[in-house]
């Protein structure tokens, strides 16, 4: 790679319009606006390309969605097993009930797959029943 001095150019840069000489220490703007317009258009095109990429990343296919909802159901079943083990050991923790309450909120969303939604609905019902049995009633 060749390094150029500050006063030299590498020959690949486009030539700019000749500068107008003015009094020493003054600043003047070039009157040509053609290059400014093309740069603005290029910047806008770059932003729209970025928006397109972000939109594509947000698209989720049906297989990934199904897996995500299946993981939610499995984690809710794992929490129910943990609750069962704590009940058998007579060591019920409030933290487990709080996590079950959080899972209940996650299970209310529908996946769009009828069979999976039915199973998740049954898991949601079981979690709600266990929480209702373990939560003190408000007076």
N, CA, C and O atoms as a GROMACS GRO file, in nm:
protein
  556
    1UNK      N    1   0.084  -0.117   0.000
    1UNK     CA    2   0.000   0.000   0.000
    1UNK      C    3   0.089   0.123   0.000
    1UNK      O    4   0.184   0.133   0.077
    2UNK      N    5   0.057   0.214  -0.086
    2UNK     CA    6   0.138   0.334  -0.097
    2UNK      C    7   0.077   0.446  -0.014
    2UNK      O    8  -0.044   0.466  -0.014
    3UNK      N    9   0.161   0.517   0.056
    3UNK     CA   10   0.117   0.629   0.140
    3UNK      C   11   0.153   0.757   0.069
    3UNK      O   12   0.267   0.777   0.027
    4UNK      N   13   0.055   0.845   0.057
    4UNK     CA   14   0.075   0.972  -0.012
    4UNK      C   15   0.093   1.082   0.091
    4UNK      O   16   0.040   1.078   0.202
    5UNK      N   17   0.168   1.181   0.050
    5UNK     CA   18   0.187   1.299   0.134
    5UNK      C   19   0.058   1.380   0.133
    5UNK      O   20  -0.025   1.361   0.043
    6UNK      N   21   0.037   1.470   0.229
    6UNK     CA   22  -0.088   1.545   0.234
    6UNK      C   23  -0.115   1.628   0.109
    6UNK      O   24  -0.232   1.654   0.077
    7UNK      N   25  -0.014   1.670   0.038
    7UNK     CA   26  -0.034   1.755  -0.080
    7UNK      C   27  -0.052   1.673  -0.207
    7UNK      O   28  -0.092   1.728  -0.309
    8UNK      N   29  -0.024   1.544  -0.204
    8UNK     CA   30  -0.034   1.460  -0.322
    8UNK      C   31  -0.168   1.389  -0.324
    8UNK      O   32  -0.230   1.368  -0.220
    9UNK      N   33  -0.210   1.352  -0.443
    9UNK     CA   34  -0.331   1.270  -0.458
    9UNK      C   35  -0.292   1.141  -0.525
    9UNK      O   36  -0.187   1.132  -0.588
   10UNK      N   37  -0.375   1.041  -0.511
   10UNK     CA   38  -0.343   0.912  -0.570
   10UNK      C   39  -0.392   0.898  -0.713
   10UNK      O   40  -0.368   0.795  -0.776
   11UNK      N   41  -0.456   0.998  -0.765
   11UNK     CA   42  -0.498   0.995  -0.904
   11UNK      C   43  -0.634   0.931  -0.925
   11UNK      O   44  -0.690   0.941  -1.034
   12UNK      N   45  -0.689   0.865  -0.824
   12UNK     CA   46  -0.819   0.801  -0.841
   12UNK      C   47  -0.932   0.891  -0.796
   12UNK      O   48  -1.047   0.865  -0.832
   13UNK      N   49  -0.905   0.994  -0.721
   13UNK     CA   50  -1.011   1.084  -0.673
   13UNK      C   51  -1.060   1.170  -0.789
   13UNK      O   52  -0.983   1.206  -0.879
   14UNK      N   53  -1.187   1.203  -0.786
   14UNK     CA   54  -1.243   1.289  -0.890
   14UNK      C   55  -1.192   1.431  -0.870
   14UNK      O   56  -1.170   1.476  -0.758
   15UNK      N   57  -1.175   1.498  -0.982
   15UNK     CA   58  -1.126   1.635  -0.970
   15UNK      C   59  -1.240   1.724  -0.928
   15UNK      O   60  -1.354   1.707  -0.971
   16UNK      N   61  -1.209   1.820  -0.842
   16UNK     CA   62  -1.312   1.912  -0.795
   16UNK      C   63  -1.312   2.037  -0.881
   16UNK      O   64  -1.220   2.061  -0.959
   17UNK      N   65  -1.417   2.115  -0.867
   17UNK     CA   66  -1.429   2.239  -0.943
   17UNK      C   67  -1.320   2.335  -0.897
   17UNK      O   68  -1.280   2.333  -0.781
   18UNK      N   69  -1.272   2.418  -0.988
   18UNK     CA   70  -1.167   2.513  -0.949
   18UNK      C   71  -1.218   2.606  -0.840
   18UNK      O   72  -1.334   2.648  -0.842
   19UNK      N   73  -1.133   2.638  -0.748
   19UNK     CA   74  -1.169   2.725  -0.637
   19UNK      C   75  -1.151   2.870  -0.678
   19UNK      O   76  -1.064   2.906  -0.756
   20UNK      N   77  -1.237   2.950  -0.621
   20UNK     CA   78  -1.227   3.093  -0.647
   20UNK      C   79  -1.134   3.152  -0.542
   20UNK      O   80  -1.145   3.123  -0.423
   21UNK      N   81  -1.046   3.235  -0.588
   21UNK     CA   82  -0.954   3.298  -0.495
   21UNK      C   83  -1.026   3.412  -0.426
   21UNK      O   84  -1.095   3.491  -0.490
   22UNK      N   85  -1.010   3.421  -0.298
   22UNK     CA   86  -1.072   3.528  -0.220
   22UNK      C   87  -0.967   3.590  -0.131
   22UNK      O   88  -0.850   3.551  -0.135
   23UNK      N   89  -1.008   3.684  -0.052
   23UNK     CA   90  -0.912   3.744   0.039
   23UNK      C   91  -0.858   3.638   0.135
   23UNK      O   92  -0.926   3.539   0.165
   24UNK      N   93  -0.738   3.659   0.180
   24UNK     CA   94  -0.674   3.563   0.270
   24UNK      C   95  -0.758   3.547   0.396
   24UNK      O   96  -0.799   3.647   0.455
   25UNK      N   97  -0.782   3.422   0.438
   25UNK     CA   98  -0.856   3.394   0.561
   25UNK      C   99  -1.006   3.394   0.543
   25UNK      O  100  -1.078   3.382   0.643
   26UNK      N  101  -1.059   3.408   0.421
   26UNK     CA  102  -1.204   3.407   0.402
   26UNK      C  103  -1.248   3.270   0.352
   26UNK      O  104  -1.168   3.191   0.301
   27UNK      N  105  -1.374   3.244   0.369
   27UNK     CA  106  -1.431   3.115   0.331
   27UNK      C  107  -1.544   3.139   0.233
   27UNK      O  108  -1.630   3.224   0.256
   28UNK      N  109  -1.545   3.065   0.122
   28UNK     CA  110  -1.653   3.077   0.026
   28UNK      C  111  -1.703   2.938  -0.008
   28UNK      O  112  -1.626   2.842  -0.009
   29UNK      N  113  -1.830   2.928  -0.035
   29UNK     CA  114  -1.891   2.802  -0.075
   29UNK      C  115  -1.892   2.792  -0.226
   29UNK      O  116  -1.907   2.892  -0.296
   30UNK      N  117  -1.875   2.671  -0.276
   30UNK     CA  118  -1.882   2.647  -0.419
   30UNK      C  119  -2.029   2.654  -0.460
   30UNK      O  120  -2.114   2.601  -0.389
   31UNK      N  121  -2.060   2.717  -0.571
   31UNK     CA  122  -2.199   2.736  -0.612
   31UNK      C  123  -2.259   2.611  -0.676
   31UNK      O  124  -2.380   2.605  -0.695
   32UNK      N  125  -2.178   2.511  -0.710
   32UNK     CA  126  -2.233   2.391  -0.773
   32UNK      C  127  -2.297   2.303  -0.666
   32UNK      O  128  -2.233   2.269  -0.566
   33UNK      N  129  -2.423   2.266  -0.688
   33UNK     CA  130  -2.496   2.182  -0.593
   33UNK      C  131  -2.525   2.045  -0.648
   33UNK      O  132  -2.593   1.966  -0.582
   34UNK      N  133  -2.477   2.013  -0.765
   34UNK     CA  134  -2.505   1.883  -0.827
   34UNK      C  135  -2.451   1.767  -0.745
   34UNK      O  136  -2.519   1.666  -0.731
   35UNK      N  137  -2.331   1.779  -0.691
   35UNK     CA  138  -2.274   1.669  -0.613
   35UNK      C  139  -2.344   1.654  -0.479
   35UNK      O  140  -2.355   1.543  -0.428
   36UNK      N  141  -2.392   1.762  -0.422
   36UNK     CA  142  -2.461   1.755  -0.293
   36UNK      C  143  -2.591   1.678  -0.307
   36UNK      O  144  -2.627   1.600  -0.218
   37UNK      N  145  -2.662   1.699  -0.416
   37UNK     CA  146  -2.789   1.628  -0.438
   37UNK      C  147  -2.764   1.478  -0.454
   37UNK      O  148  -2.839   1.398  -0.397
   38UNK      N  149  -2.664   1.440  -0.528
   38UNK     CA  150  -2.639   1.297  -0.549
   38UNK      C  151  -2.594   1.231  -0.420
   38UNK      O  152  -2.627   1.115  -0.396
   39UNK      N  153  -2.519   1.301  -0.336
   39UNK     CA  154  -2.478   1.243  -0.208
   39UNK      C  155  -2.598   1.225  -0.116
   39UNK      O  156  -2.606   1.124  -0.046
   40UNK      N  157  -2.691   1.318  -0.116
   40UNK     CA  158  -2.811   1.307  -0.034
   40UNK      C  159  -2.895   1.188  -0.077
   40UNK      O  160  -2.950   1.116   0.007
   41UNK      N  161  -2.907   1.168  -0.208
   41UNK     CA  162  -2.982   1.054  -0.259
   41UNK      C  163  -2.915   0.923  -0.220
   41UNK      O  164  -2.982   0.827  -0.184
   42UNK      N  165  -2.783   0.919  -0.228
   42UNK     CA  166  -2.711   0.797  -0.191
   42UNK      C  167  -2.728   0.768  -0.043
   42UNK      O  168  -2.742   0.652  -0.005
   43UNK      N  169  -2.728   0.871   0.040
   43UNK     CA  170  -2.746   0.850   0.184
   43UNK      C  171  -2.886   0.797   0.212
   43UNK      O  172  -2.902   0.708   0.295
   44UNK      N  173  -2.986   0.851   0.144
   44UNK     CA  174  -3.123   0.804   0.164
   44UNK      C  175  -3.138   0.660   0.118
   44UNK      O  176  -3.208   0.581   0.182
   45UNK      N  177  -3.074   0.624   0.008
   45UNK     CA  178  -3.081   0.487  -0.041
   45UNK      C  179  -3.015   0.392   0.057
   45UNK      O  180  -3.062   0.279   0.076
   46UNK      N  181  -2.907   0.435   0.121
   46UNK     CA  182  -2.841   0.350   0.220
   46UNK      C  183  -2.929   0.326   0.341
   46UNK      O  184  -2.930   0.216   0.396
   47UNK      N  185  -3.004   0.427   0.383
   47UNK     CA  186  -3.093   0.413   0.497
   47UNK      C  187  -3.207   0.318   0.463
   47UNK      O  188  -3.244   0.234   0.546
   48UNK      N  189  -3.263   0.331   0.345
   48UNK     CA  190  -3.374   0.242   0.309
   48UNK      C  191  -3.325   0.098   0.296
   48UNK      O  192  -3.399   0.005   0.327
   49UNK      N  193  -3.202   0.079   0.252
   49UNK     CA  194  -3.146  -0.056   0.248
   49UNK      C  195  -3.131  -0.114   0.386
   49UNK      O  196  -3.154  -0.233   0.407
   50UNK      N  197  -3.091  -0.031   0.481
   50UNK     CA  198  -3.078  -0.075   0.620
   50UNK      C  199  -3.214  -0.109   0.678
   50UNK      O  200  -3.228  -0.209   0.749
   51UNK      N  201  -3.315  -0.028   0.648
   51UNK     CA  202  -3.451  -0.057   0.695
   51UNK      C  203  -3.500  -0.190   0.641
   51UNK      O  204  -3.566  -0.266   0.712
   52UNK      N  205  -3.468  -0.219   0.516
   52UNK     CA  206  -3.509  -0.345   0.455
   52UNK      C  207  -3.443  -0.463   0.525
   52UNK      O  208  -3.508  -0.565   0.551
   53UNK      N  209  -3.315  -0.450   0.556
   53UNK     CA  210  -3.246  -0.558   0.625
   53UNK      C  211  -3.304  -0.581   0.765
   53UNK      O  212  -3.322  -0.696   0.807
   54UNK      N  213  -3.332  -0.474   0.835
   54UNK     CA  214  -3.392  -0.488   0.968
   54UNK      C  215  -3.530  -0.551   0.961
   54UNK      O  216  -3.567  -0.631   1.047
   55UNK      N  217  -3.607  -0.516   0.859
   55UNK     CA  218  -3.740  -0.575   0.843
   55UNK      C  219  -3.729  -0.724   0.814
   55UNK      O  220  -3.809  -0.803   0.865
   56UNK      N  221  -3.632  -0.763   0.734
   56UNK     CA  222  -3.614  -0.906   0.704
   56UNK      C  223  -3.572  -0.984   0.827
   56UNK      O  224  -3.610  -1.100   0.843
   57UNK      N  225  -3.492  -0.922   0.914
   57UNK     CA  226  -3.450  -0.991   1.036
   57UNK      C  227  -3.568  -1.012   1.130
   57UNK      O  228  -3.569  -1.107   1.208
   58UNK      N  229  -3.667  -0.924   1.123
   58UNK     CA  230  -3.782  -0.935   1.211
   58UNK      C  231  -3.882  -1.041   1.166
   58UNK      O  232  -3.970  -1.079   1.243
   59UNK      N  233  -3.869  -1.090   1.043
   59UNK     CA  234  -3.961  -1.191   0.992
   59UNK      C  235  -3.925  -1.326   1.053
   59UNK      O  236  -3.810  -1.369   1.048
   60UNK      N  237  -4.025  -1.391   1.109
   60UNK     CA  238  -4.002  -1.520   1.173
   60UNK      C  239  -4.083  -1.625   1.097
   60UNK      O  240  -4.201  -1.605   1.072
   61UNK      N  241  -4.020  -1.735   1.060
   61UNK     CA  242  -4.095  -1.837   0.988
   61UNK      C  243  -4.174  -1.923   1.087
   61UNK      O  244  -4.154  -1.917   1.208
   62UNK      N  245  -4.265  -2.003   1.033
   62UNK     CA  246  -4.357  -2.082   1.116
   62UNK      C  247  -4.283  -2.185   1.202
   62UNK      O  248  -4.323  -2.210   1.315
   63UNK      N  249  -4.177  -2.244   1.149
   63UNK     CA  250  -4.102  -2.344   1.225
   63UNK      C  251  -4.036  -2.285   1.349
   63UNK      O  252  -4.040  -2.345   1.457
   64UNK      N  253  -3.975  -2.167   1.334
   64UNK     CA  254  -3.913  -2.101   1.448
   64UNK      C  255  -4.017  -2.061   1.552
   64UNK      O  256  -3.994  -2.074   1.672
   65UNK      N  257  -4.130  -2.013   1.505
   65UNK     CA  258  -4.239  -1.973   1.597
   65UNK      C  259  -4.289  -2.093   1.676
   65UNK      O  260  -4.311  -2.084   1.797
   66UNK      N  261  -4.308  -2.205   1.607
   66UNK     CA  262  -4.356  -2.327   1.673
   66UNK      C  263  -4.255  -2.374   1.778
   66UNK      O  264  -4.294  -2.415   1.887
   67UNK      N  265  -4.126  -2.368   1.744
   67UNK     CA  266  -4.022  -2.408   1.840
   67UNK      C  267  -4.021  -2.318   1.963
   67UNK      O  268  -4.004  -2.365   2.075
   68UNK      N  269  -4.039  -2.189   1.940
   68UNK     CA  270  -4.038  -2.094   2.052
   68UNK      C  271  -4.154  -2.121   2.147
   68UNK      O  272  -4.136  -2.119   2.268
   69UNK      N  273  -4.273  -2.148   2.092
   69UNK     CA  274  -4.388  -2.177   2.176
   69UNK      C  275  -4.374  -2.312   2.244
   69UNK      O  276  -4.418  -2.329   2.359
   70UNK      N  277  -4.315  -2.410   2.176
   70UNK     CA  278  -4.292  -2.541   2.239
   70UNK      C  279  -4.196  -2.527   2.356
   70UNK      O  280  -4.214  -2.592   2.459
   71UNK      N  281  -4.093  -2.443   2.342
   71UNK     CA  282  -4.000  -2.419   2.454
   71UNK      C  283  -4.071  -2.355   2.572
   71UNK      O  284  -4.042  -2.388   2.688
   72UNK      N  285  -4.165  -2.264   2.544
   72UNK     CA  286  -4.242  -2.203   2.651
   72UNK      C  287  -4.322  -2.308   2.727
   72UNK      O  288  -4.325  -2.308   2.850
   73UNK      N  289  -4.386  -2.397   2.654
   73UNK     CA  290  -4.465  -2.502   2.718
   73UNK      C  291  -4.377  -2.596   2.799
   73UNK      O  292  -4.414  -2.635   2.910
   74UNK      N  293  -4.262  -2.632   2.743
   74UNK     CA  294  -4.171  -2.722   2.814
   74UNK      C  295  -4.118  -2.657   2.942
   74UNK      O  296  -4.108  -2.724   3.045
   75UNK      N  297  -4.085  -2.528   2.936
   75UNK     CA  298  -4.036  -2.462   3.057
   75UNK      C  299  -4.146  -2.451   3.162
   75UNK      O  300  -4.118  -2.458   3.282
   76UNK      N  301  -4.272  -2.434   3.119
   76UNK     CA  302  -4.383  -2.431   3.215
   76UNK      C  303  -4.400  -2.568   3.279
   76UNK      O  304  -4.426  -2.577   3.399
   77UNK      N  305  -4.387  -2.675   3.201
   77UNK     CA  306  -4.396  -2.811   3.258
   77UNK      C  307  -4.281  -2.838   3.355
   77UNK      O  308  -4.300  -2.903   3.458
   78UNK      N  309  -4.162  -2.788   3.323
   78UNK     CA  310  -4.048  -2.803   3.414
   78UNK      C  311  -4.075  -2.732   3.546
   78UNK      O  312  -4.040  -2.784   3.653
   79UNK      N  313  -4.135  -2.615   3.540
   79UNK     CA  314  -4.169  -2.543   3.663
   79UNK      C  315  -4.275  -2.617   3.744
   79UNK      O  316  -4.271  -2.618   3.867
   80UNK      N  317  -4.371  -2.678   3.675
   80UNK     CA  318  -4.472  -2.758   3.746
   80UNK      C  319  -4.407  -2.879   3.814
   80UNK      O  320  -4.446  -2.915   3.926
   81UNK      N  321  -4.310  -2.940   3.750
   81UNK     CA  322  -4.236  -3.051   3.812
   81UNK      C  323  -4.158  -3.002   3.934
   81UNK      O  324  -4.152  -3.070   4.036
   82UNK      N  325  -4.099  -2.885   3.922
   82UNK     CA  326  -4.026  -2.827   4.035
   82UNK      C  327  -4.120  -2.800   4.152
   82UNK      O  328  -4.085  -2.822   4.268
   83UNK      N  329  -4.240  -2.750   4.121
   83UNK     CA  330  -4.341  -2.726   4.224
   83UNK      C  331  -4.380  -2.856   4.292
   83UNK      O  332  -4.394  -2.862   4.414
   84UNK      N  333  -4.398  -2.960   4.212
   84UNK     CA  334  -4.434  -3.092   4.268
   84UNK      C  335  -4.324  -3.143   4.361
   84UNK      O  336  -4.354  -3.194   4.469
   85UNK      N  337  -4.199  -3.130   4.320
   85UNK     CA  338  -4.088  -3.175   4.405
   85UNK      C  339  -4.082  -3.095   4.535
   85UNK      O  340  -4.054  -3.152   4.641
   86UNK      N  341  -4.107  -2.966   4.528
   86UNK     CA  342  -4.107  -2.884   4.649
   86UNK      C  343  -4.222  -2.921   4.742
   86UNK      O  344  -4.206  -2.920   4.864
   87UNK      N  345  -4.338  -2.952   4.684
   87UNK     CA  346  -4.451  -2.993   4.767
   87UNK      C  347  -4.424  -3.127   4.836
   87UNK      O  348  -4.459  -3.145   4.952
   88UNK      N  349  -4.363  -3.220   4.764
   88UNK     CA  350  -4.330  -3.350   4.823
   88UNK      C  351  -4.225  -3.337   4.933
   88UNK      O  352  -4.225  -3.414   5.029
   89UNK      N  353  -4.137  -3.240   4.919
   89UNK     CA  354  -4.033  -3.217   5.019
   89UNK      C  355  -4.080  -3.121   5.129
   89UNK      O  356  -4.004  -3.089   5.220
   90UNK      N  357  -4.206  -3.076   5.120
   90UNK     CA  358  -4.263  -2.981   5.216
   90UNK      C  359  -4.176  -2.854   5.225
   90UNK      O  360  -4.155  -2.800   5.333
   91UNK      N  361  -4.128  -2.810   5.109
   91UNK     CA  362  -4.040  -2.693   5.103
   91UNK      C  363  -4.085  -2.603   4.987
   91UNK      O  364  -4.009  -2.580   4.893
   92UNK      N  365  -4.210  -2.553   4.995
   92UNK     CA  366  -4.264  -2.469   4.889
   92UNK      C  367  -4.200  -2.330   4.895
   92UNK      O  368  -4.204  -2.265   4.999
   93UNK      N  369  -4.143  -2.286   4.785
   93UNK     CA  370  -4.076  -2.156   4.779
   93UNK      C  371  -4.165  -2.056   4.704
   93UNK      O  372  -4.231  -2.090   4.606
   94UNK      N  373  -4.165  -1.935   4.752
   94UNK     CA  374  -4.242  -1.827   4.690
   94UNK      C  375  -4.187  -1.794   4.552
   94UNK      O  376  -4.261  -1.755   4.462
   95UNK      N  377  -4.057  -1.811   4.534
   95UNK     CA  378  -3.992  -1.783   4.406
   95UNK      C  379  -4.050  -1.871   4.295
   95UNK      O  380  -4.069  -1.824   4.183
   96UNK      N  381  -4.077  -1.996   4.326
   96UNK     CA  382  -4.133  -2.088   4.226
   96UNK      C  383  -4.272  -2.040   4.184
   96UNK      O  384  -4.306  -2.045   4.066
   97UNK      N  385  -4.352  -1.995   4.280
   97UNK     CA  386  -4.485  -1.944   4.246
   97UNK      C  387  -4.477  -1.817   4.162
   97UNK      O  388  -4.557  -1.797   4.071
   98UNK      N  389  -4.381  -1.732   4.193
   98UNK     CA  390  -4.362  -1.610   4.113
   98UNK      C  391  -4.322  -1.643   3.969
   98UNK      O  392  -4.370  -1.580   3.875
   99UNK      N  393  -4.234  -1.741   3.954
   99UNK     CA  394  -4.193  -1.780   3.818
   99UNK      C  395  -4.309  -1.844   3.742
   99UNK      O  396  -4.323  -1.824   3.622
  100UNK      N  397  -4.393  -1.921   3.814
  100UNK     CA  398  -4.511  -1.979   3.749
  100UNK      C  399  -4.608  -1.869   3.706
  100UNK      O  400  -4.669  -1.879   3.600
  101UNK      N  401  -4.621  -1.765   3.785
  101UNK     CA  402  -4.706  -1.652   3.749
  101UNK      C  403  -4.655  -1.586   3.621
  101UNK      O  404  -4.734  -1.549   3.534
  102UNK      N  405  -4.524  -1.572   3.608
  102UNK     CA  406  -4.465  -1.516   3.487
  102UNK      C  407  -4.487  -1.605   3.365
  102UNK      O  408  -4.514  -1.556   3.255
  103UNK      N  409  -4.476  -1.736   3.386
  103UNK     CA  410  -4.500  -1.830   3.275
  103UNK      C  411  -4.645  -1.827   3.231
  103UNK      O  412  -4.675  -1.843   3.113
  104UNK      N  413  -4.736  -1.807   3.327
  104UNK     CA  414  -4.878  -1.801   3.293
  104UNK      C  415  -4.904  -1.685   3.197
  104UNK      O  416  -4.983  -1.698   3.103
  105UNK      N  417  -4.838  -1.574   3.220
  105UNK     CA  418  -4.854  -1.459   3.131
  105UNK      C  419  -4.800  -1.490   2.991
  105UNK      O  420  -4.856  -1.444   2.892
  106UNK      N  421  -4.691  -1.568   2.983
  106UNK     CA  422  -4.634  -1.604   2.852
  106UNK      C  423  -4.723  -1.701   2.776
  106UNK      O  424  -4.727  -1.698   2.653
  107UNK      N  425  -4.794  -1.788   2.848
  107UNK     CA  426  -4.873  -1.892   2.783
  107UNK      C  427  -5.003  -1.842   2.723
  107UNK      O  428  -5.068  -1.916   2.650
  108UNK      N  429  -5.042  -1.720   2.751
  108UNK     CA  430  -5.169  -1.668   2.699
  108UNK      C  431  -5.161  -1.634   2.550
  108UNK      O  432  -5.264  -1.630   2.483
  109UNK      N  433  -5.041  -1.609   2.498
  109UNK     CA  434  -5.024  -1.576   2.356
  109UNK      C  435  -5.044  -1.703   2.272
  109UNK      O  436  -5.003  -1.812   2.311
  110UNK      N  437  -5.107  -1.687   2.158
  110UNK     CA  438  -5.136  -1.801   2.070
  110UNK      C  439  -5.028  -1.815   1.962
  110UNK      O  440  -4.976  -1.716   1.911
  111UNK      N  441  -4.995  -1.940   1.930
  111UNK     CA  442  -4.890  -1.967   1.833
  111UNK      C  443  -4.940  -1.968   1.690
  111UNK      O  444  -4.861  -1.948   1.597
  112UNK      N  445  -5.068  -1.993   1.669
  112UNK     CA  446  -5.121  -2.002   1.534
  112UNK      C  447  -5.132  -2.145   1.485
  112UNK      O  448  -5.190  -2.170   1.380
  113UNK      N  449  -5.076  -2.240   1.560
  113UNK     CA  450  -5.087  -2.382   1.525
  113UNK      C  451  -5.194  -2.443   1.615
  113UNK      O  452  -5.178  -2.442   1.737
  114UNK      N  453  -5.303  -2.498   1.558
  114UNK     CA  454  -5.416  -2.543   1.641
  114UNK      C  455  -5.378  -2.649   1.745
  114UNK      O  456  -5.418  -2.637   1.861
  115UNK      N  457  -5.304  -2.750   1.708
  115UNK     CA  458  -5.268  -2.857   1.803
  115UNK      C  459  -5.178  -2.806   1.916
  115UNK      O  460  -5.197  -2.840   2.032
  116UNK      N  461  -5.082  -2.725   1.879
  116UNK     CA  462  -4.991  -2.668   1.978
  116UNK      C  463  -5.064  -2.573   2.072
  116UNK      O  464  -5.039  -2.571   2.192
  117UNK      N  465  -5.155  -2.493   2.016
  117UNK     CA  466  -5.233  -2.402   2.099
  117UNK      C  467  -5.320  -2.477   2.199
  117UNK      O  468  -5.339  -2.432   2.311
  118UNK      N  469  -5.373  -2.592   2.157
  118UNK     CA  470  -5.456  -2.674   2.247
  118UNK      C  471  -5.373  -2.728   2.364
  118UNK      O  472  -5.417  -2.723   2.479
  119UNK      N  473  -5.253  -2.779   2.336
  119UNK     CA  474  -5.166  -2.830   2.441
  119UNK      C  475  -5.121  -2.718   2.534
  119UNK      O  476  -5.121  -2.734   2.656
  120UNK      N  477  -5.084  -2.605   2.476
  120UNK     CA  478  -5.043  -2.490   2.558
  120UNK      C  479  -5.158  -2.439   2.643
  120UNK      O  480  -5.136  -2.392   2.755
  121UNK      N  481  -5.280  -2.447   2.592
  121UNK     CA  482  -5.397  -2.408   2.669
  121UNK      C  483  -5.417  -2.498   2.791
  121UNK      O  484  -5.453  -2.451   2.898
  122UNK      N  485  -5.392  -2.628   2.773
  122UNK     CA  486  -5.404  -2.721   2.886
  122UNK      C  487  -5.294  -2.697   2.989
  122UNK      O  488  -5.319  -2.707   3.109
  123UNK      N  489  -5.174  -2.667   2.943
  123UNK     CA  490  -5.064  -2.634   3.035
  123UNK      C  491  -5.097  -2.506   3.110
  123UNK      O  492  -5.075  -2.495   3.230
  124UNK      N  493  -5.151  -2.407   3.037
  124UNK     CA  494  -5.190  -2.282   3.100
  124UNK      C  495  -5.295  -2.304   3.207
  124UNK      O  496  -5.287  -2.244   3.315
  125UNK      N  497  -5.393  -2.389   3.181
  125UNK     CA  498  -5.497  -2.420   3.278
  125UNK      C  499  -5.438  -2.486   3.403
  125UNK      O  500  -5.475  -2.452   3.515
  126UNK      N  501  -5.345  -2.579   3.383
  126UNK     CA  502  -5.282  -2.648   3.497
  126UNK      C  503  -5.201  -2.550   3.582
  126UNK      O  504  -5.206  -2.556   3.705
  127UNK      N  505  -5.129  -2.460   3.517
  127UNK     CA  506  -5.052  -2.360   3.590
  127UNK      C  507  -5.146  -2.269   3.669
  127UNK      O  508  -5.120  -2.237   3.784
  128UNK      N  509  -5.257  -2.228   3.606
  128UNK     CA  510  -5.353  -2.140   3.674
  128UNK      C  511  -5.416  -2.209   3.794
  128UNK      O  512  -5.437  -2.146   3.898
  129UNK      N  513  -5.446  -2.339   3.782
  129UNK     CA  514  -5.504  -2.414   3.893
  129UNK      C  515  -5.405  -2.424   4.008
  129UNK      O  516  -5.442  -2.400   4.124
  130UNK      N  517  -5.280  -2.458   3.978
  130UNK     CA  518  -5.179  -2.470   4.084
  130UNK      C  519  -5.156  -2.336   4.153
  130UNK      O  520  -5.140  -2.332   4.275
  131UNK      N  521  -5.154  -2.228   4.077
  131UNK     CA  522  -5.138  -2.096   4.138
  131UNK      C  523  -5.258  -2.060   4.225
  131UNK      O  524  -5.243  -2.002   4.332
  132UNK      N  525  -5.378  -2.094   4.178
  132UNK     CA  526  -5.499  -2.063   4.256
  132UNK      C  527  -5.500  -2.141   4.386
  132UNK      O  528  -5.545  -2.089   4.488
  133UNK      N  529  -5.453  -2.265   4.385
  133UNK     CA  530  -5.450  -2.346   4.508
  133UNK      C  531  -5.347  -2.294   4.606
  133UNK      O  532  -5.366  -2.308   4.727
  134UNK      N  533  -5.240  -2.236   4.558
  134UNK     CA  534  -5.128  -2.196   4.645
  134UNK      C  535  -5.130  -2.049   4.684
  134UNK      O  536  -5.056  -2.009   4.774
  135UNK      N  537  -5.212  -1.969   4.618
  135UNK     CA  538  -5.216  -1.825   4.645
  135UNK      C  539  -5.325  -1.795   4.748
  135UNK      O  540  -5.438  -1.841   4.733
  136UNK      N  541  -5.293  -1.720   4.852
  136UNK     CA  542  -5.395  -1.686   4.952
  136UNK      C  543  -5.506  -1.602   4.889
  136UNK      O  544  -5.483  -1.519   4.801
  137UNK      N  545  -5.627  -1.626   4.937
  137UNK     CA  546  -5.743  -1.553   4.884
  137UNK      C  547  -5.749  -1.414   4.944
  137UNK      O  548  -5.720  -1.394   5.062
  138UNK      N  549  -5.786  -1.317   4.860
  138UNK     CA  550  -5.800  -1.180   4.908
  138UNK      C  551  -5.931  -1.166   4.983
  138UNK      O  552  -6.032  -1.222   4.940
  139UNK      N  553  -5.932  -1.096   5.092
  139UNK     CA  554  -6.053  -1.082   5.174
  139UNK      C  555  -6.140  -0.970   5.127
  139UNK      O  556  -6.245  -0.945   5.185
   0.00000   0.00000   0.00000
